[in-house]
Amino acid sequence: MAVLARRNTRVICQGLTGRAATYHVGRMVAYGMRLVAGVTPGKGGQRHLDVPIFDTVAEAVAATDATATLVFVPPENAAAAMIEAIDAGIGLIVCVTERVPVMDMIRVRQRLAGTRTRLVGPNSQGILVPGETQLGVMTTVNARRGPIGIASRSASLTSEIVAQTTAIGLGQSTTIGVGGDPVHGIGLAECVRLFLDDPATEGIILIGEIGGSDEEEAAALIRELKPDKPIVALVVGQNAPPERRMGHAGALAVGRAGSAEAKISALREAGVLIAPRPDLVGMTMRQALVS
């Protein structure tokens, strides 16, 4: 099994006719994603990447029974695209767009409330189910099917940990990039819950960084549930200068709030194994599985 997406998930793409979407969605289709339509206002009735283009998400859903959407829309219009997908009843939204304004994302979060839609992102590398489907822009070179669920705030570290878990013979059940922006959709805690409910996932790796409260929320859930599955975490940014943004809008620690030390402490107290270095995450998980 997998979480959030599977081989038969019917996917549309908002902004499909753009250059970035054309390239990346073409890769996803080659990997196995089931693309059924695209949405570009004003281009309805055309075809692109061998699928029909519609003017609205509602039209695309009605014609194709799509249950997921990829958002490849510029940051100034990304929130409107996500809200359109929510209103059309799409079950899963994966938004790869970076630098979506924070106030726009607050409006998206408000629209999500009370719906069955799950949002991954924005500023997310997406979802990868090795050997089945890819809804995102991550590399697939080192991905292999296996029992480890990975949830991450960092795209580059995700690639490293995927390579590690494959190299030591474990592999991945699903990899989820929750996104690096301060206001986003599902977080590490919800990913933990999804992986705990997935019988194909035997171990969970969380990749965190400074800023926000994702790691503390995950720690609170783990402390409450006391899961049997081993959970390994890596939190980077221990040497980052305080009150300085590192890389993107979400990686910012002010005082102890959002610091790597505070996150590591919360996770360790919840029973999570903390990997001492990025290059030892895979080995830490392998040892946890046999202990």
TORZATOR-402968 format. One record per residue (C-alpha): chain; x, y, z. Coordinates in nm, 2 decimals, padded with zeros to 4 digits. Example, Ala and Ser with C-alpha at 12.3 -4.5 7.8 and 13.67 -1.06 7.14 Angstrom:
BEGIN
r chain:A	c1:01.23	c2:-00.45	c3:00.78
r chain:A	c1:01.37	c2:-00.11	c3:00.71
# end
This chain:
BEGIN
r chain:A	c1:00.00	c2:00.00	c3:00.00
r chain:A	c1:00.09	c2:00.37	c3:00.00
r chain:A	c1:-00.04	c2:00.69	c3:00.15
r chain:A	c1:-00.21	c2:00.98	c3:-00.02
r chain:A	c1:-00.16	c2:00.86	c3:-00.38
r chain:A	c1:-00.14	c2:00.53	c3:-00.57
r chain:A	c1:-00.09	c2:00.41	c3:-00.92
r chain:A	c1:-00.46	c2:00.45	c3:-01.01
r chain:A	c1:-00.50	c2:00.80	c3:-00.87
r chain:A	c1:-00.65	c2:01.02	c3:-01.14
r chain:A	c1:-00.46	c2:01.35	c3:-01.15
r chain:A	c1:-00.51	c2:01.68	c3:-01.32
r chain:A	c1:-00.26	c2:01.97	c3:-01.34
r chain:A	c1:-00.34	c2:02.33	c3:-01.30
r chain:A	c1:-00.10	c2:02.53	c3:-01.52
r chain:A	c1:-00.02	c2:02.22	c3:-01.73
r chain:A	c1:00.06	c2:02.42	c3:-02.04
r chain:A	c1:00.34	c2:02.62	c3:-01.88
r chain:A	c1:00.70	c2:02.53	c3:-01.94
r chain:A	c1:00.78	c2:02.41	c3:-01.59
r chain:A	c1:00.47	c2:02.19	c3:-01.57
r chain:A	c1:00.53	c2:02.05	c3:-01.92
r chain:A	c1:00.87	c2:01.93	c3:-01.82
r chain:A	c1:00.80	c2:01.80	c3:-01.47
r chain:A	c1:00.46	c2:01.65	c3:-01.54
r chain:A	c1:00.61	c2:01.47	c3:-01.84
r chain:A	c1:00.86	c2:01.31	c3:-01.60
r chain:A	c1:00.57	c2:01.21	c3:-01.37
r chain:A	c1:00.37	c2:01.05	c3:-01.65
r chain:A	c1:00.68	c2:00.86	c3:-01.76
r chain:A	c1:00.72	c2:00.73	c3:-01.40
r chain:A	c1:00.36	c2:00.61	c3:-01.39
r chain:A	c1:00.14	c2:00.89	c3:-01.27
r chain:A	c1:-00.21	c2:00.88	c3:-01.43
r chain:A	c1:-00.26	c2:01.22	c3:-01.58
r chain:A	c1:-00.62	c2:01.27	c3:-01.70
r chain:A	c1:-00.64	c2:01.65	c3:-01.78
r chain:A	c1:-00.49	c2:01.99	c3:-01.75
r chain:A	c1:-00.65	c2:02.32	c3:-01.65
r chain:A	c1:-00.54	c2:02.65	c3:-01.80
r chain:A	c1:-00.80	c2:02.94	c3:-01.82
r chain:A	c1:-00.86	c2:03.05	c3:-02.17
r chain:A	c1:-00.71	c2:02.73	c3:-02.33
r chain:A	c1:-01.01	c2:02.50	c3:-02.28
r chain:A	c1:-01.07	c2:02.26	c3:-02.57
r chain:A	c1:-00.70	c2:02.22	c3:-02.65
r chain:A	c1:-00.48	c2:01.92	c3:-02.58
r chain:A	c1:-00.14	c2:01.91	c3:-02.42
r chain:A	c1:00.08	c2:01.61	c3:-02.32
r chain:A	c1:-00.20	c2:01.40	c3:-02.49
r chain:A	c1:-00.47	c2:01.51	c3:-02.24
r chain:A	c1:-00.76	c2:01.76	c3:-02.27
r chain:A	c1:-00.73	c2:02.11	c3:-02.13
r chain:A	c1:-01.02	c2:02.27	c3:-01.95
r chain:A	c1:-01.08	c2:02.62	c3:-01.84
r chain:A	c1:-01.18	c2:02.53	c3:-01.48
r chain:A	c1:-01.11	c2:02.26	c3:-01.23
r chain:A	c1:-01.48	c2:02.19	c3:-01.19
r chain:A	c1:-01.51	c2:02.12	c3:-01.56
r chain:A	c1:-01.20	c2:01.89	c3:-01.55
r chain:A	c1:-01.34	c2:01.70	c3:-01.25
r chain:A	c1:-01.68	c2:01.65	c3:-01.41
r chain:A	c1:-01.53	c2:01.52	c3:-01.73
r chain:A	c1:-01.25	c2:01.29	c3:-01.58
r chain:A	c1:-01.35	c2:01.20	c3:-01.22
r chain:A	c1:-01.01	c2:01.33	c3:-01.11
r chain:A	c1:-00.93	c2:01.31	c3:-00.74
r chain:A	c1:-00.60	c2:01.49	c3:-00.72
r chain:A	c1:-00.44	c2:01.80	c3:-00.87
r chain:A	c1:-00.09	c2:01.94	c3:-00.92
r chain:A	c1:-00.06	c2:02.31	c3:-00.89
r chain:A	c1:00.20	c2:02.46	c3:-01.12
r chain:A	c1:00.08	c2:02.82	c3:-01.10
r chain:A	c1:00.28	c2:03.14	c3:-01.03
r chain:A	c1:00.29	c2:03.25	c3:-00.66
r chain:A	c1:00.06	c2:03.55	c3:-00.71
r chain:A	c1:-00.22	c2:03.31	c3:-00.85
r chain:A	c1:-00.14	c2:02.99	c3:-00.66
r chain:A	c1:-00.38	c2:03.05	c3:-00.37
r chain:A	c1:-00.67	c2:03.11	c3:-00.61
r chain:A	c1:-00.58	c2:02.79	c3:-00.79
r chain:A	c1:-00.58	c2:02.59	c3:-00.46
r chain:A	c1:-00.91	c2:02.74	c3:-00.35
r chain:A	c1:-01.06	c2:02.66	c3:-00.69
r chain:A	c1:-00.95	c2:02.30	c3:-00.64
r chain:A	c1:-01.09	c2:02.29	c3:-00.28
r chain:A	c1:-01.43	c2:02.42	c3:-00.40
r chain:A	c1:-01.43	c2:02.16	c3:-00.68
r chain:A	c1:-01.41	c2:01.88	c3:-00.43
r chain:A	c1:-01.06	c2:01.76	c3:-00.51
r chain:A	c1:-00.94	c2:01.52	c3:-00.24
r chain:A	c1:-00.56	c2:01.59	c3:-00.28
r chain:A	c1:-00.38	c2:01.90	c3:-00.38
r chain:A	c1:00.00	c2:01.90	c3:-00.43
r chain:A	c1:00.14	c2:02.26	c3:-00.47
r chain:A	c1:00.50	c2:02.29	c3:-00.58
r chain:A	c1:00.49	c2:02.67	c3:-00.61
r chain:A	c1:00.74	c2:02.86	c3:-00.40
r chain:A	c1:00.70	c2:03.20	c3:-00.24
r chain:A	c1:00.32	c2:03.20	c3:-00.21
r chain:A	c1:00.23	c2:03.51	c3:00.01
r chain:A	c1:00.17	c2:03.42	c3:00.37
r chain:A	c1:-00.16	c2:03.60	c3:00.38
r chain:A	c1:-00.28	c2:03.41	c3:00.07
r chain:A	c1:-00.20	c2:03.09	c3:00.24
r chain:A	c1:-00.40	c2:03.19	c3:00.55
r chain:A	c1:-00.70	c2:03.23	c3:00.31
r chain:A	c1:-00.63	c2:02.88	c3:00.17
r chain:A	c1:-00.61	c2:02.73	c3:00.52
r chain:A	c1:-00.94	c2:02.89	c3:00.61
r chain:A	c1:-01.10	c2:02.75	c3:00.30
r chain:A	c1:-00.96	c2:02.40	c3:00.38
r chain:A	c1:-01.13	c2:02.40	c3:00.72
r chain:A	c1:-01.42	c2:02.15	c3:00.73
r chain:A	c1:-01.34	c2:02.00	c3:00.39
r chain:A	c1:-01.21	c2:01.65	c3:00.30
r chain:A	c1:-00.93	c2:01.80	c3:00.09
r chain:A	c1:-00.57	c2:01.74	c3:00.19
r chain:A	c1:-00.31	c2:01.99	c3:00.08
r chain:A	c1:00.06	c2:01.91	c3:00.04
r chain:A	c1:00.26	c2:02.22	c3:00.01
r chain:A	c1:00.31	c2:02.49	c3:-00.11
r chain:A	c1:00.69	c2:02.49	c3:-00.17
r chain:A	c1:00.68	c2:02.11	c3:-00.17
r chain:A	c1:00.87	c2:01.85	c3:-00.37
r chain:A	c1:00.55	c2:01.65	c3:-00.36
r chain:A	c1:00.47	c2:01.28	c3:-00.31
r chain:A	c1:00.66	c2:00.98	c3:-00.44
r chain:A	c1:00.54	c2:00.62	c3:-00.42
r chain:A	c1:00.84	c2:00.42	c3:-00.56
r chain:A	c1:00.75	c2:00.21	c3:-00.86
r chain:A	c1:00.39	c2:00.34	c3:-00.86
r chain:A	c1:00.34	c2:00.71	c3:-00.90
r chain:A	c1:00.50	c2:01.05	c3:-00.86
r chain:A	c1:00.32	c2:01.37	c3:-00.78
r chain:A	c1:00.61	c2:01.61	c3:-00.75
r chain:A	c1:00.94	c2:01.74	c3:-00.87
r chain:A	c1:01.18	c2:01.51	c3:-00.67
r chain:A	c1:01.44	c2:01.29	c3:-00.83
r chain:A	c1:01.34	c2:00.93	c3:-00.86
r chain:A	c1:01.69	c2:00.78	c3:-00.94
r chain:A	c1:01.75	c2:00.63	c3:-00.60
r chain:A	c1:01.39	c2:00.55	c3:-00.50
r chain:A	c1:01.31	c2:00.19	c3:-00.44
r chain:A	c1:01.00	c2:00.02	c3:-00.29
r chain:A	c1:01.03	c2:-00.06	c3:00.07
r chain:A	c1:00.89	c2:-00.03	c3:00.43
r chain:A	c1:01.01	c2:00.32	c3:00.53
r chain:A	c1:00.78	c2:00.62	c3:00.53
r chain:A	c1:00.96	c2:00.95	c3:00.49
r chain:A	c1:00.81	c2:01.29	c3:00.57
r chain:A	c1:01.03	c2:01.60	c3:00.52
r chain:A	c1:01.05	c2:01.97	c3:00.53
r chain:A	c1:01.37	c2:01.97	c3:00.32
r chain:A	c1:01.38	c2:01.87	c3:-00.05
r chain:A	c1:01.76	c2:01.82	c3:-00.07
r chain:A	c1:01.78	c2:01.62	c3:00.25
r chain:A	c1:01.49	c2:01.40	c3:00.13
r chain:A	c1:01.70	c2:01.30	c3:-00.17
r chain:A	c1:01.99	c2:01.21	c3:00.06
r chain:A	c1:01.77	c2:01.00	c3:00.29
r chain:A	c1:01.60	c2:00.82	c3:00.01
r chain:A	c1:01.94	c2:00.73	c3:-00.13
r chain:A	c1:02.06	c2:00.61	c3:00.21
r chain:A	c1:01.76	c2:00.39	c3:00.28
r chain:A	c1:01.78	c2:00.24	c3:-00.06
r chain:A	c1:02.16	c2:00.18	c3:-00.03
r chain:A	c1:02.12	c2:-00.02	c3:00.29
r chain:A	c1:01.84	c2:-00.23	c3:00.15
r chain:A	c1:01.53	c2:-00.08	c3:00.31
r chain:A	c1:01.36	c2:00.14	c3:00.05
r chain:A	c1:01.05	c2:00.36	c3:00.09
r chain:A	c1:00.68	c2:00.31	c3:00.11
r chain:A	c1:00.59	c2:00.67	c3:00.05
r chain:A	c1:00.79	c2:01.00	c3:00.06
r chain:A	c1:00.61	c2:01.32	c3:00.14
r chain:A	c1:00.75	c2:01.67	c3:00.12
r chain:A	c1:00.53	c2:01.88	c3:00.35
r chain:A	c1:00.67	c2:02.20	c3:00.22
r chain:A	c1:00.91	c2:02.46	c3:00.36
r chain:A	c1:00.68	c2:02.76	c3:00.39
r chain:A	c1:00.56	c2:02.88	c3:00.73
r chain:A	c1:00.19	c2:02.83	c3:00.64
r chain:A	c1:00.13	c2:02.51	c3:00.46
r chain:A	c1:-00.11	c2:02.21	c3:00.43
r chain:A	c1:-00.05	c2:01.88	c3:00.61
r chain:A	c1:00.25	c2:01.87	c3:00.85
r chain:A	c1:00.48	c2:01.61	c3:01.00
r chain:A	c1:00.22	c2:01.51	c3:01.26
r chain:A	c1:-00.04	c2:01.42	c3:01.00
r chain:A	c1:00.22	c2:01.23	c3:00.80
r chain:A	c1:00.31	c2:01.03	c3:01.11
r chain:A	c1:-00.06	c2:00.94	c3:01.16
r chain:A	c1:-00.09	c2:00.83	c3:00.79
r chain:A	c1:00.22	c2:00.61	c3:00.82
r chain:A	c1:00.11	c2:00.46	c3:01.14
r chain:A	c1:-00.22	c2:00.36	c3:00.97
r chain:A	c1:-00.04	c2:00.21	c3:00.67
r chain:A	c1:00.04	c2:-00.16	c3:00.71
r chain:A	c1:00.32	c2:-00.14	c3:00.44
r chain:A	c1:00.51	c2:00.12	c3:00.65
r chain:A	c1:00.73	c2:-00.04	c3:00.92
r chain:A	c1:00.94	c2:00.26	c3:01.01
r chain:A	c1:00.91	c2:00.63	c3:00.99
r chain:A	c1:01.17	c2:00.90	c3:00.92
r chain:A	c1:01.11	c2:01.26	c3:00.99
r chain:A	c1:01.33	c2:01.53	c3:00.85
r chain:A	c1:01.29	c2:01.87	c3:01.02
r chain:A	c1:01.46	c2:02.20	c3:01.04
r chain:A	c1:01.45	c2:02.53	c3:01.24
r chain:A	c1:01.14	c2:02.74	c3:01.23
r chain:A	c1:00.77	c2:02.67	c3:01.28
r chain:A	c1:00.62	c2:02.41	c3:01.51
r chain:A	c1:00.58	c2:02.10	c3:01.29
r chain:A	c1:00.83	c2:01.89	c3:01.48
r chain:A	c1:00.68	c2:01.98	c3:01.82
r chain:A	c1:00.33	c2:01.89	c3:01.69
r chain:A	c1:00.46	c2:01.56	c3:01.57
r chain:A	c1:00.63	c2:01.50	c3:01.90
r chain:A	c1:00.30	c2:01.57	c3:02.09
r chain:A	c1:00.11	c2:01.32	c3:01.87
r chain:A	c1:00.38	c2:01.05	c3:01.91
r chain:A	c1:00.38	c2:01.10	c3:02.29
r chain:A	c1:00.00	c2:01.06	c3:02.29
r chain:A	c1:-00.01	c2:00.75	c3:02.06
r chain:A	c1:00.30	c2:00.57	c3:02.18
r chain:A	c1:00.34	c2:00.38	c3:01.85
r chain:A	c1:00.51	c2:00.05	c3:01.81
r chain:A	c1:00.67	c2:00.15	c3:01.48
r chain:A	c1:01.02	c2:00.30	c3:01.52
r chain:A	c1:01.05	c2:00.67	c3:01.44
r chain:A	c1:01.38	c2:00.83	c3:01.35
r chain:A	c1:01.42	c2:01.21	c3:01.32
r chain:A	c1:01.68	c2:01.44	c3:01.18
r chain:A	c1:01.65	c2:01.81	c3:01.27
r chain:A	c1:01.90	c2:02.04	c3:01.09
r chain:A	c1:02.00	c2:02.40	c3:01.17
r chain:A	c1:02.17	c2:02.36	c3:01.51
r chain:A	c1:02.44	c2:02.60	c3:01.40
r chain:A	c1:02.22	c2:02.84	c3:01.22
r chain:A	c1:02.25	c2:03.20	c3:01.34
r chain:A	c1:01.95	c2:03.32	c3:01.54
r chain:A	c1:01.68	c2:03.54	c3:01.38
r chain:A	c1:01.82	c2:03.49	c3:01.03
r chain:A	c1:01.62	c2:03.33	c3:00.76
r chain:A	c1:01.79	c2:03.02	c3:00.62
r chain:A	c1:01.70	c2:02.93	c3:00.26
r chain:A	c1:01.33	c2:03.00	c3:00.26
r chain:A	c1:01.05	c2:03.16	c3:00.46
r chain:A	c1:00.99	c2:02.88	c3:00.70
r chain:A	c1:01.35	c2:02.83	c3:00.83
r chain:A	c1:01.37	c2:03.10	c3:01.09
r chain:A	c1:01.43	c2:03.06	c3:01.46
r chain:A	c1:01.37	c2:03.34	c3:01.71
r chain:A	c1:01.52	c2:03.27	c3:02.05
r chain:A	c1:01.44	c2:02.92	c3:02.16
r chain:A	c1:01.11	c2:02.92	c3:01.97
r chain:A	c1:01.16	c2:02.71	c3:01.66
r chain:A	c1:01.52	c2:02.62	c3:01.74
r chain:A	c1:01.67	c2:02.29	c3:01.65
r chain:A	c1:01.75	c2:02.22	c3:02.01
r chain:A	c1:01.39	c2:02.27	c3:02.12
r chain:A	c1:01.26	c2:02.04	c3:01.84
r chain:A	c1:01.52	c2:01.77	c3:01.92
r chain:A	c1:01.43	c2:01.78	c3:02.28
r chain:A	c1:01.06	c2:01.75	c3:02.22
r chain:A	c1:01.11	c2:01.46	c3:01.98
r chain:A	c1:01.35	c2:01.27	c3:02.20
r chain:A	c1:01.12	c2:01.31	c3:02.50
r chain:A	c1:00.84	c2:01.15	c3:02.29
r chain:A	c1:01.06	c2:00.84	c3:02.23
r chain:A	c1:01.19	c2:00.93	c3:01.88
r chain:A	c1:01.54	c2:00.82	c3:01.79
r chain:A	c1:01.75	c2:01.13	c3:01.69
r chain:A	c1:02.00	c2:01.06	c3:01.41
r chain:A	c1:02.34	c2:01.22	c3:01.52
r chain:A	c1:02.43	c2:01.33	c3:01.17
r chain:A	c1:02.26	c2:01.35	c3:00.83
r chain:A	c1:02.47	c2:01.06	c3:00.69
r chain:A	c1:02.36	c2:00.83	c3:00.97
r chain:A	c1:01.98	c2:00.85	c3:00.93
r chain:A	c1:01.95	c2:00.53	c3:00.73
r chain:A	c1:02.17	c2:00.33	c3:00.96
r chain:A	c1:01.99	c2:00.46	c3:01.27
r chain:A	c1:01.66	c2:00.34	c3:01.12
r chain:A	c1:01.81	c2:00.00	c3:01.03
r chain:A	c1:01.93	c2:-00.05	c3:01.38
r chain:A	c1:01.59	c2:00.06	c3:01.52
r chain:A	c1:01.42	c2:-00.20	c3:01.31
r chain:A	c1:01.63	c2:-00.49	c3:01.44
r chain:A	c1:01.64	c2:-00.38	c3:01.80
# end
